[in-house]
C-alpha cells in the first residue's frame, strides 16, 4: 500500500501548484488541472502519478533535483510500485483508477527543467492513468492496488 504525499494541479503554461485535495471526475481528469477534459480525456490523460522514490533516485544517481510539481505529474506517491500498476485497477483515496501506461519523460519536460532528466527518469517517470469514479483525492490518502 502506498500513500499520496503531494498533489499538484494548474492551468496550461504554469508550473502546477500544490493543493491539499482535488475533485477527480471519471473520464475527465482533475478539476482545475490543465488536463481536465469536459468532453472526455483520451486514455491515460486524466491522471498522472510519480513516486517520491523516483525523484530521490534522480537526485542520488544523476544529481538532478526535481520537485514533484516540476515533474508535471499530478500525484506524488510513496511506498507503491507505480510501474506494476500498468494494466491494473487501483484506488487513490476514494477514487477508482486504472493504470494505462508508463509516463516516460519527454523532451518538453527536459527543456522545462534540465539536461539529463530524460535519462534519469527513464522507466520511472510515473504512470498515466484513467479515472473510473468520481471522488476526492487528498494528501495522506492511501494508494492501493485493487486488481
Number of C-alpha atoms within 10 A of each C-alpha: 10 18 21 23 18 24 24 23 24 20 13 10 7 11 15 21 17 16 13 12 16 18 15 24 22 19 24 22 27 26 16 13 19 16 20 20 17 11 8 14 18 11 16 20 19 27 27 23 25 27 27 21 16 22 22 16 17 22 14 12 10 14 12 18 16 15 13 24 19 16 24 21 23 26 28 25 28 20 14 19 19 25 19 12 23 17 13 14 19 21 20 23 18 16 19 21 24 24 24 19 19 23 22 16 20 14 11 9 16 15 12 13 15 12 13 14 23 19 16 21 20 16 15 23 27 28 27 26 27 25 28 20 15 18 18 16 22 21 19 17 19 21 22 17 20 12 10
